[in-house]
Amino acid sequence: MFKTLSTGDLGFTGRQSEIIELALSFGFQGIDLNMEEFAEQAKSYGLAHARRLLDSAAIQVAYFRLPLVWDEWQEDETDYKQGLERLAAIAHMASDIGCSRCVSAIRPASDERPYHENFEFHRRRLVEIAEVLARHGITLGLEYLAPAKLRKARAFQFIHTLDALVQLAKATSSDNVGVVVDLWHLHVAAGDLDPLKALGAKRIVAVYVSDVSAEAPSEEIDESFRMMPGETGVINAGAAVARLAEMGFDGPVSVKVSRPIGQGRKRESTVETARDCLNAIWKAAGLDSTGNVSATCSG
């Protein structure tokens, strides 16, 4: 496993140079990258110029967000087809800089399609998206959204648990469609990591670690109740990461908090806290500095 800095998940953004500097200063091995912005830089100034900082820093681009917004890949056919063309170019760019992971979320409810119809709709489109990404050696990690309030007042429920997400990933029959493990959503859905056994470690694309407010109301919980790992101790991130290590996961682990927590603080302070949280998780999980189970813990 390797510690990844995701500035957007900490409540701020910045120029590529600033993010790389923060990552290096605080000991992160990877970053996420806005691949669309990177592609625009490469188009304007050339790939060598766009990637020069990444190359000099020798830092890994852990993953990027699928450059198809919800309304493109989950709804409108015309926009979706145009988005696939854009995705092919961006996936090629990602492959050129050694990034092999992409992530995207699934809507937890729908007003248009009942569950089984929606499941098939997603399966078909995910197969097409996976084919584009596979040409460039990229695996897609799917995220689910657990809070009940996101499904309230919607006509049809859809995927909002890890077990259902794993079923969708398997239904694509695409080796490069997997899942993102977000410990906060796992807790909100009262789930566990057991469904991952049916998928395998290679299809665990990324892991997000957080804690949750001890006073969070189950029916009204939302992202504003997402805390820094270890802040309340409700979510045992160390135990979860240790379990993932046992399964063979060796990918990026990043801290994700609510925007209000990240806003109003100096970026350096937020990144330092995230670094310290990951260090504590590494220690609790019995991992060494390279993200492997240490010899003393493995016996």
N, C-alpha and C positions, 0 to 999 in steps of 0.2 A: 504494500500500500504506500501511497505517497501523499503528503500534506499539500493541499491545493488551496490557493487563494482565489475566492470568487467574490470580487468586490461588490457586484450587484446584489449578492445575497447578504452582504454586510451593510447595505443601505447607501452605497455611494458608487460613483463611476469615476473614470479618469482616463487620461491619455495612456496609450500603450506603454510609453516610457515610464510614466509615473507608477503604473501597476507593476511593471517588472521590477522597478527599484524597490517598491514596498515588499514584494515577494522575496527578493534577494536579501533585503535588510533584515527580514524577520524569519528567514530560514524555511521558506516554502519551496517545494520542489516543482510545483506546477501552478498554472493559472488557467482560468477559463478565458475565452477570447471571443469578442464580437466579430464573428467571421465575415459578416456583411461589410462592416467598416474596414476590416483588413483587406477584403477583396477590392474595395473602392480605392484604398491606398495603392494596392498592387496595380490596379488599372491605370491610376494617374501617374505613378512614379516608377513602376516596375516592381516585380516580385523581390528582386535582390534588395532593393531599398526598403520595401515594406517589412521584410523579415530580418533585417540586419541586427536589430536590437535583440530579437529572440535568439538569433544565432550566437551573438556575442555573450549573452547572458547564460546560454546553455540551459535554458529553462524549458520545461515540457508544457505544451499546450494540452491540457487535460481533456477538455471537451468544449463543444460550442453548442449554442441553442439552434434547434432546427429552424432554418430561415423560411418557415411556412407558418404564418400565424393561424390561429384556430379557424378563422373564417375562410382561410384558403384551403387547408388540407382536411378540415372536417365538415365543410359545407359546400360552397359554391364550386361547381365543376370547372368553369372557365378559369377562375382565379387559381384553382388547384393545378390545372395543367400548366399554366404559366409559371406557377411556383415550382413545379417539378423541373422545368427547364432552368430556372434560377438555381435550384438546389444542385443540379449537376455541376454547374460551374463552381459553386462554392465548395462542394465536396472535393472537387479536384484540387482546389486551393488548399483545403484543410489537409489533404493527403500530402501535398508538397511540403508542408511544414511539420509533418509527422504526427498530426492529430488523428486519432482513430476512433473517437467517441463523439456522439451527438446525443442531445437530450431534448425531450418534448413532453408536455403534459397532456393528459386526457381529460376532457370535460366530464364531470361526475353526474350530469343529468342532461336531459334533452326535452324540448317541447315538440320535436318533429317525429322521432322514431322510438318505438318501444325497444326494450332491452335487446332482444334477440336480433331484431332488424338492425339496430345500431351496432351491435357486436359484429355482424357480418359486414356492414358498411365500413367500420374501422379496419377489420381484417383485410379486406380487399385493398384499401388504400395503403395500409401499412406494408403490404406485400410489394406494391409498386414503389413506395418510398425506399424500402429495404433494397430493392433491386438497383436503384440509382446509387445508394450509398455503398453497396457491396462492390461495385465496380472500382471503388476507391479505397477499399479495405476499412470501411467505417461501420461501426456498430451503433444502432439506435437504442437509447435507453428511454423507456416510457415511465412517466411519473403519474401517480394518481393523487387525487385531492380528497381528503377524508372528511372535512367538517360537514356536519349535517345541514348547516345553514346554507351551504352552496347548492343543496338539492331541494331546499324549501321552495314551495310555490312553482315547481317545475312539473311538467306533465309525466315525465318518465325518468325513473332512476337509471343510473348507469354505473360504470366501474368506479368504486371508491374504497377498495381493499386490495392488499397485496396479492391475496389468493386469486381474485378475479383478474388482476393485471397479469399475473403469471399465465393464467389460462389464455388470455388474449395473445400474449407473446408467443406461446406455444402453438396457438392456432394458425399463426402466420406460416409455420413450417420454414421460417427463415432463420438461419443460424445467427444472423447479425441483427436480430430484434431481441432486446432484453429489457431489463428494468433498472430504474434508479431506486435505491433504498433510502427513503427519507425517514429517519427515526421519529420525527415529530408526527408525520402522518400515520406512521405505523402505530404510535401510541394512541392517537386520536381515534383510530379505527379499532382499537383494542386487539391488534393483531400480533403476530410473532413472525420469526424468520423461517419457519418450517416450509412454507411454500417454495422457497428458493431451492430446496433439494431437487425439485422436479425440473429445474431450469439449468442448474450448473453454474459454477463460478465465472466462467468465461462470458456469461450473458448478464452478469451484474456489472452495469456500466459505470456507476458512480454511487457514492454514499454521502448523504447530507446529515450532519449531526447538529442537534439542538437540544434544548430542554423546554419544559412547558411550565407555565404558571400553575402553582398548586391550587389556586382558586379558580381555575378555568371551568366555566359552566359547559357541560357536555353538549347541550343543544345550541349554544351561542358561541362556541369557541371559533376563533378565526386566527389568522396569521399574527394578529396583534398580541397573542398569547405565546408566541414563539420566543424563547429565551436563549441566552448563551449556554452552551453545554456545561453541565455541572452547577448551574446557577441555583437550581432548586433541588436537584437530585431526584426528581420524579422519573426522568428517563435515564437509565443506566447505559450510557453510551459506551463505556469501557467494556462492559460485558457483551454488548451487541457487536462491537468491532472485533473483539476476541473470537466470537462465534463466526463472523465473516472470514476472519483469518484462517480459522480451522477449515472452512469450506473451500479455501484456496483463492479468495478474492485478493487481487493485487493492484487494484486501480486507485483512482483519486478519492480522497476524503476531504470534504470541505465543510466549513461552519456556515449555517444559514440561520439568520435571526430576522425579526420583524423590522421593517424600515424605521419605525420610531426609535428603536434601540440604537441603530447605527447613525441616525441623523442627530445633529447637535453635538457630536463628539469629533475631536480631531481624528483624521483618518489613521494616523500612526497609532493612536491609542486603541482604536477599534481593531486594527490588524494585530497589534501586540496581544490584545486580549484573546483574539481568535487563535493566535499562535500558542499562547499559554494553555488554552482549552484543549487544543489538539495534543500538545505535549502531555497533558494530564491523562488524556484518553489513551495515548500510546503506552504510557506507564501502566495504567490500569489493565490494559489488554495484554501486557507482557510483550510488547513489540520493541524491537531495537530501532536505531535511527534510520535504518533502511526500510522500515515498515514490515519486517519479517519477525516471526516469533523468536524471541531471544533464546539463546542456548540454555540459559539458566532456567527459563520457563518450560522449555520443551524437554528438559531432562537430558 
